[in-house]
Amino acid sequence: MTNSNSKGKAILIGGGMAGLLAARVLSDHYDEVVVIEKDEFPAGPDLRPGTPQAFHPHRFMPRGKAVTERLFPGFEQDLAAQGCPSTLGKTMHFKNQYGTMEMNNDQNDRKFSRALLEWVIRQRVVSIPNVRFLPRHDVTGLLTTPDRSAVVGVKVRERSPSKLEKALTADLVIDTSGRFSKLSDWLTDLGYEVPKPDLLKVSLGYSTRRYRVPPHLTHLIDKWDVINLQGQPEGGTYTCVFSFIENGIAEVLLYRPGGNYPPTVADEFELALKQLPSPIISEMVRDLEPTALPRSYRVPELYCHRYEQMSRWPAGLLVLGDAYCIYDPIFGQGMSVVTLTAEILEACLLERREHHRSGWEQDALRRVKEVIEPAFWLNCTADLRWSGVEYEGSDSSTKSAFSREYMELFLQHAMRTSDLQLYGLYWAVNSLMVSPRHLFNPEMAVQVLSASEEGRRLLSTLAGENGESIETMLEERFPQFSEAPYGHSYSG
């Protein structure tokens, strides 16, 4: 239902997850919400051309799931009805160069393919009376006021032989078009000074193969949640992740940054599984039935735009999702970040309703960036350990080798001591459940680094001549992020 105080029209450029979540939020604040999408939407849970990464594994982290459940109550029951298995009580197996950790998942989450999740959410959005979809249309530019200080709509062109062009006006335009966004060019053409994005030249590749679980092996679905064999930068080995999705399908992903791409030929893919440091995945896959050849996807670079730094920003315009920043898919942060930024959009619109003021869009961009920043920084910190990965940007803390070494020693300490609380904290930070401050604070750092020879060596590098304490020098080297997007503490 629309809110009685709603008025005007909003346009979303892109009908992926970012656009669907934003459409749900906007439907409470505008009389009409139009979602423009270049693809034709499939009738069922099928892949579409505009999301070439959709075949590969996707997941919600706890915060992302919680926001989605609030916006779409019971959406996981929809997934369950489509054959998505639960994770509750199932085994999670993690292996890296420091050891192996196994634990039972105490969360009742659903495992799904990206195509199915998007279809389930889109069915919910389609049912909202004041939301309509405009598929098979390209947005070719922004409509603005004569002085270009405000965006008042978009120019669109039909994806048909006629290529009919028309203008659509709106009170708010949000770019949710993903990694194919043209927003930076459009703003530049309008005379705005757009900062260069931060780039992580990661040259990552991943290959995914799906397998059908035969009836006599369905007990595997009841036992396993995920098996994660982490690749090693020193040896250049692949990361491999095994899990189940809907309707008795297993998916296996091979991944590596740095330009050494996983194989896509079936025999080579299976051979790569056998060469992993543990046989657990290759032995399990041996008895499953491949549904198709492996599919690959490559990402030459990750980017994080700096729109929040612009001194001028047009009224009536926002940007969310991959159009703002993209992440290394192996960490599974992208969809959860999108949900959190949709929640920020909701908060900003509620505040605007109570206290209407100009410039609210720039405030919204800054608040969105507070969520984006830690996720992108964590990606950079992890991927810069790999040969062939380079960072080009303005964040000096990203370039710091100290933080990367500390993160590695933290993981090493948690694994070697089998400390489930510390290991859980490591993943809670990487899952955006809690602020990186829970890892990057002097008290925690001294505790962890003092426990090993390598850590004590790293601490000794801080012994300066100016008489500053170790705690002060740690503070100077650790990144500083806003606590606002988190708002709660970690209890283990």
C-alpha positions in Angstrom: 0.0 0.0 0.0 1.2 3.5 -0.7 1.5 6.1 2.1 -1.2 8.8 2.1 1.5 11.4 2.2 3.2 10.1 -1.0 3.3 12.3 -4.1 5.2 12.6 -7.4 7.0 10.0 -9.5 10.3 8.2 -9.2 12.3 6.4 -11.9 14.8 3.6 -11.4 17.3 2.9 -14.1 17.8 -0.9 -13.8 15.6 -3.7 -12.6 18.1 -5.9 -10.8 18.2 -6.5 -7.1 19.2 -2.9 -6.4 16.3 -1.6 -8.4 13.8 -4.0 -6.9 14.7 -3.2 -3.3 14.7 0.6 -4.1 11.3 0.2 -5.8 9.9 -1.3 -2.7 11.2 1.6 -0.6 10.1 4.3 -3.0 6.6 2.8 -3.3 5.9 4.2 0.2 6.9 7.7 -0.8 5.8 8.3 -4.4 2.5 8.0 -6.2 4.2 6.2 -9.1 7.5 4.3 -9.4 8.8 3.2 -12.8 11.5 0.6 -13.2 13.3 0.9 -16.5 15.2 -2.2 -17.6 17.0 -3.0 -20.9 16.2 -6.7 -20.7 12.9 -8.5 -21.1 12.1 -10.0 -17.8 11.8 -13.8 -17.9 8.5 -15.4 -17.0 10.2 -17.7 -14.5 13.5 -17.9 -12.4 15.8 -17.8 -15.5 18.9 -15.9 -16.3 18.8 -12.7 -18.3 21.5 -11.1 -20.5 22.0 -8.0 -18.3 23.3 -10.1 -15.3 26.1 -12.2 -16.8 27.3 -12.9 -13.2 24.0 -14.3 -12.1 24.9 -17.9 -12.8 27.6 -17.9 -10.2 27.0 -18.3 -6.4 25.1 -15.5 -4.5 24.2 -15.2 -0.9 22.7 -12.9 1.7 24.7 -12.1 4.8 22.7 -11.8 8.0 22.2 -8.1 7.9 21.2 -8.2 4.3 18.7 -11.0 4.9 17.2 -9.1 7.9 16.5 -5.9 5.8 15.1 -8.0 2.9 12.8 -9.8 5.3 11.5 -6.5 6.7 10.8 -5.1 3.2 9.4 -8.4 1.9 8.0 -10.4 4.9 8.1 -14.1 4.4 10.3 -14.0 1.2 12.3 -17.0 2.5 9.1 -19.0 2.6 8.7 -18.2 -1.1 12.3 -19.6 -1.6 11.5 -22.7 0.4 8.4 -23.3 -1.7 10.8 -23.3 -4.8 12.9 -26.0 -3.3 15.7 -24.0 -1.5 17.3 -25.9 1.3 17.8 -24.6 4.8 21.2 -24.2 6.4 20.1 -24.9 9.9 22.3 -27.4 11.8 24.4 -28.2 8.7 28.2 -28.4 8.6 30.4 -25.5 7.5 33.9 -26.6 6.6 36.7 -24.1 6.2 40.3 -24.8 5.3 43.2 -22.5 4.7 47.0 -22.7 5.1 46.7 -22.4 8.9 44.3 -25.3 9.4 40.8 -26.5 9.2 37.7 -25.3 11.1 34.3 -27.1 11.2 31.1 -25.9 12.9 27.4 -26.3 12.6 25.4 -23.4 11.2 22.9 -22.2 13.7 21.1 -19.9 11.2 18.0 -21.0 9.4 18.8 -19.4 6.0 17.9 -20.5 2.5 20.4 -21.3 -0.2 19.3 -20.1 -3.7 20.5 -19.2 -7.1 20.6 -15.5 -8.0 18.0 -16.0 -10.8 15.5 -17.6 -8.4 16.0 -14.9 -5.7 15.6 -12.1 -8.2 12.4 -13.7 -9.6 10.9 -14.2 -6.1 11.6 -10.6 -5.2 10.4 -9.3 -8.6 7.1 -11.1 -8.1 6.6 -9.2 -4.8 7.4 -5.9 -6.4 5.1 -6.5 -9.4 2.2 -6.9 -7.0 2.8 -3.4 -5.6 0.0 -1.2 -7.2 2.0 1.9 -7.8 5.1 0.2 -9.3 5.3 -0.5 -13.0 8.0 -2.0 -15.1 9.3 -0.7 -18.5 11.4 -3.5 -19.9 13.4 -3.5 -23.2 14.3 0.2 -22.9 17.7 1.8 -22.8 18.2 5.0 -20.8 20.3 7.3 -23.1 20.6 10.3 -20.8 19.3 12.5 -18.1 16.7 15.3 -18.4 17.7 18.4 -16.4 16.5 21.9 -15.7 17.9 24.6 -18.0 20.7 25.4 -15.5 21.4 21.7 -15.1 21.2 22.0 -11.3 18.4 19.3 -11.1 17.5 16.1 -12.8 13.9 16.0 -13.9 13.7 12.7 -15.8 15.4 10.5 -18.3 15.6 10.0 -22.1 14.8 6.4 -23.1 14.9 4.4 -26.4 13.0 1.3 -27.1 14.9 -1.9 -27.8 12.9 -2.6 -30.9 13.3 -2.1 -34.7 11.7 1.3 -34.4 14.1 2.5 -31.7 11.4 4.9 -30.6 12.8 7.6 -28.3 10.9 9.5 -25.6 11.3 11.6 -22.5 10.0 10.5 -19.1 9.8 13.1 -16.3 10.2 12.3 -12.6 10.7 14.0 -9.3 13.5 11.5 -8.4 15.8 9.4 -10.6 18.0 6.7 -9.1 20.7 4.9 -11.1 20.5 1.2 -10.2 21.9 0.0 -13.5 24.8 -1.9 -12.1 28.3 -2.2 -13.5 27.2 -0.9 -16.9 26.2 2.5 -15.5 26.9 5.6 -17.6 26.3 8.0 -14.8 29.8 9.3 -14.6 29.8 10.2 -18.3 26.4 11.8 -18.1 27.4 14.0 -15.2 30.6 15.0 -17.0 28.7 15.9 -20.1 26.4 18.1 -18.0 29.4 20.0 -16.7 29.9 18.4 -13.3 33.4 17.7 -12.1 33.4 13.9 -11.3 36.3 12.6 -9.2 38.2 9.5 -10.6 37.0 6.3 -8.9 39.2 4.2 -6.8 40.3 1.2 -8.8 41.5 -2.2 -7.7 43.0 -3.8 -10.8 42.3 -7.3 -9.7 42.0 -9.4 -12.9 39.9 -12.0 -11.1 38.2 -14.9 -12.7 35.8 -17.5 -11.5 34.3 -20.6 -13.0 31.2 -22.4 -11.7 29.8 -25.8 -12.5 26.5 -27.2 -11.3 25.7 -30.8 -10.5 22.5 -32.7 -9.9 22.4 -34.8 -6.7 21.1 -38.3 -7.5 18.3 -39.6 -5.2 20.6 -42.0 -3.3 22.9 -39.1 -2.3 20.3 -36.6 -1.0 21.6 -37.2 2.5 24.5 -34.9 1.5 22.1 -32.0 1.2 21.0 -32.7 4.8 24.5 -32.7 6.1 26.5 -30.0 4.3 26.0 -26.2 4.2 29.3 -25.1 2.7 32.8 -26.3 2.1 35.3 -23.5 1.5 38.9 -24.3 0.6 40.7 -21.0 0.5 43.3 -20.3 -2.1 46.8 -19.2 -1.1 48.5 -16.1 -2.5 51.9 -17.6 -1.9 51.2 -20.6 -4.0 48.7 -19.1 -6.4 46.2 -21.8 -5.7 42.5 -21.6 -6.4 39.8 -21.0 -3.9 37.0 -23.5 -4.2 33.6 -23.3 -2.7 31.0 -26.1 -2.7 27.3 -25.6 -1.6 23.8 -26.5 -2.5 21.0 -24.4 -4.1 17.4 -25.2 -5.0 16.0 -28.5 -6.2 18.8 -30.8 -5.4 21.5 -28.8 -7.3 25.1 -28.5 -6.1 27.3 -25.7 -7.3 31.1 -25.6 -7.3 33.1 -22.5 -7.8 36.8 -22.0 -8.6 38.2 -18.6 -8.1 41.5 -16.6 -8.3 42.6 -13.0 -8.6 45.7 -11.8 -10.4 45.1 -12.9 -14.0 45.4 -16.7 -13.6 41.9 -17.7 -14.5 40.2 -21.0 -13.5 39.5 -23.5 -16.3 36.2 -23.6 -18.2 36.8 -26.9 -20.1 35.1 -29.7 -18.2 38.0 -32.1 -17.9 40.3 -29.3 -16.8 37.8 -28.1 -14.3 37.5 -31.6 -12.7 41.3 -31.9 -12.7 41.6 -28.6 -10.9 39.3 -30.0 -8.2 41.5 -33.0 -7.8 44.6 -30.8 -7.3 43.1 -28.8 -4.4 44.9 -29.1 -1.1 42.0 -31.3 0.2 40.1 -34.0 -1.6 36.8 -33.4 0.2 35.2 -31.5 -2.7 36.5 -33.6 -5.6 35.5 -36.8 -3.9 32.0 -35.5 -3.3 31.6 -34.2 -6.9 32.8 -37.5 -8.3 29.4 -39.1 -7.6 27.2 -36.2 -8.8 25.8 -35.6 -12.3 27.1 -32.4 -14.1 24.2 -30.4 -15.6 26.3 -28.4 -18.0 29.8 -27.2 -18.8 31.5 -24.8 -16.4 30.7 -21.2 -16.9 33.2 -18.4 -16.4 33.1 -14.7 -15.4 35.9 -12.3 -15.3 36.3 -8.9 -13.6 39.3 -6.8 -14.8 38.9 -4.3 -12.0 36.8 -3.3 -9.0 35.8 0.3 -8.7 34.4 2.6 -6.0 33.1 6.0 -7.2 33.7 9.1 -5.2 30.3 10.8 -5.9 30.0 11.8 -2.3 33.0 14.1 -2.7 31.5 16.2 -5.5 31.1 19.9 -4.5 28.0 20.1 -6.8 25.4 17.4 -7.3 22.1 17.7 -9.1 18.9 17.6 -7.1 16.6 14.8 -7.9 19.4 12.2 -8.5 20.8 9.3 -6.5 22.9 6.2 -7.3 22.8 2.8 -5.5 24.2 -0.7 -5.9 26.9 -1.7 -8.4 26.5 1.7 -10.2 28.3 3.2 -7.2 30.8 0.4 -6.2 31.4 -3.3 -7.1 33.1 -5.9 -4.9 35.0 -9.1 -5.2 32.3 -11.7 -5.5 34.1 -14.3 -3.5 33.3 -12.4 -0.3 29.6 -12.4 -1.0 29.1 -8.8 0.1 27.4 -7.2 -2.9 23.8 -8.1 -2.4 23.9 -7.4 1.3 25.4 -3.9 0.7 22.6 -3.2 -1.7 20.0 -4.1 1.0 21.7 -1.9 3.5 21.9 1.1 1.1 18.2 0.6 0.3 17.6 0.9 4.1 19.5 4.2 4.1 17.4 5.4 1.2 14.3 4.6 3.3 15.7 6.5 6.3 16.6 9.6 4.2 13.1 9.7 2.6 11.5 9.4 6.0 13.6 12.3 7.3 12.9 14.4 4.2 9.2 13.9 4.8 9.5 15.3 8.3 12.1 18.0 7.5 12.1 18.9 3.9 15.3 20.6 2.9 17.4 21.0 -0.2 20.6 19.0 -0.7 19.3 15.8 0.9 20.6 13.8 -2.0 24.2 14.6 -1.2 23.6 13.6 2.5 22.2 10.3 1.2 25.2 9.7 -0.9 27.5 10.3 2.0 25.5 7.9 4.2 25.5 5.3 1.4 29.3 5.7 1.2 29.7 4.9 4.9 28.3 1.4 4.1 30.2 1.0 0.9 33.6 2.1 2.3 34.4 -0.8 4.7 33.3 -3.5 2.2 35.5 -2.1 -0.6 38.4 -1.6 1.8 38.2 -5.2 3.1 38.2 -6.4 -0.6 41.3 -4.4 -1.3 43.1 -5.5 1.8 42.4 -9.2 0.9 43.1 -9.1 -2.8 46.3 -7.0 -2.6 48.0 -10.1 -1.1 47.9 -11.7 -4.6 50.6 -11.1 -7.2 49.3 -9.1 -10.1 46.7 -7.1 -8.1 47.3 -3.3 -7.9 45.4 -0.4 -6.3 44.9 3.0 -7.9 43.1 5.5 -5.7 43.0 8.1 -3.0 42.7 6.0 0.1 46.2 5.8 1.7 45.0 3.2 4.3 44.2 0.8 1.4 47.8 0.9 0.4 49.0 0.0 3.8 50.8 -3.3 4.0 50.6 -3.2 7.8 46.8 -3.7 7.8 47.0 -6.6 5.3 49.7 -8.4 7.4 47.7 -7.8 10.6 44.5 -9.3 9.0 46.5 -12.4 8.0 48.0 -12.8 11.4 44.6 -12.4 13.0 43.2 -15.2 10.8 46.3 -17.3 11.6 45.9 -16.8 15.3 42.2 -17.7 15.2 42.8 -20.9 13.2 45.9 -22.2 15.1 44.2 -21.7 18.4 40.8 -23.1 17.2 39.3 -20.0 18.7 35.7 -20.0 17.4 34.9 -16.6 18.9 37.8 -14.9 17.1 37.1 -16.8 13.9 33.5 -15.8 14.2 34.6 -12.2 14.7 36.8 -12.3 11.6 33.8 -13.4 9.5 31.4 -11.0 11.3 33.5 -8.1 10.1 33.9 -9.5 6.6 30.2 -10.1 6.5 29.5 -6.5 7.5 27.7 -7.5 10.7 30.0 -5.4 12.8 32.4 -2.6 12.2 36.0 -3.3 11.2 36.8 -1.4 14.4 36.2 -4.7 16.3 39.3 -6.0 14.6 41.3 -2.8 14.1 41.6 -1.5 17.6 44.9 -1.3 19.7 43.6 -3.6 22.5 42.7 -6.4 20.1 45.8 -5.9 18.0 48.2 -6.1 20.9 46.5 -9.3 22.2 46.6 -11.0 18.8 50.0 -9.9 17.7 51.7 -10.7 21.0 50.7 -14.4 20.7 53.1 -15.3 17.8 56.6 -14.6 16.8 55.4 -13.1 13.5 53.1 -10.8 15.4 55.7 -9.7 17.8 58.0 -8.9 14.9 55.2 -6.7 13.4 54.7 -4.9 16.7 58.4 -4.3 16.9 58.3 -2.4 13.5 56.2 0.3 15.3 59.0 1.1 17.8 59.5 4.7 16.7 61.9 7.4 17.9 59.3 10.0 18.9 58.3 8.2 22.0 54.7 7.4 21.0 53.0 4.4 22.6 52.3 1.2 20.6 48.6 1.9 21.0 48.9 5.4 19.4 51.0 4.1 16.5 48.5 1.3 15.9 45.7 3.9 15.8 47.6 5.8 13.2 48.0 2.8 10.9 44.5 1.4 11.2 41.7 2.5 8.9 39.0 4.7 10.4 35.3 4.0 9.4 32.1 5.5 10.6 30.3 3.4 13.3 26.9 4.8 12.1 26.0 2.0 9.6 26.4 -0.7 12.4 24.8 0.7 15.5 25.4 -2.4 17.7 28.2 -4.3 19.3 29.5 -7.8 18.6 28.8 -10.4 21.3 30.5 -13.5 19.8 
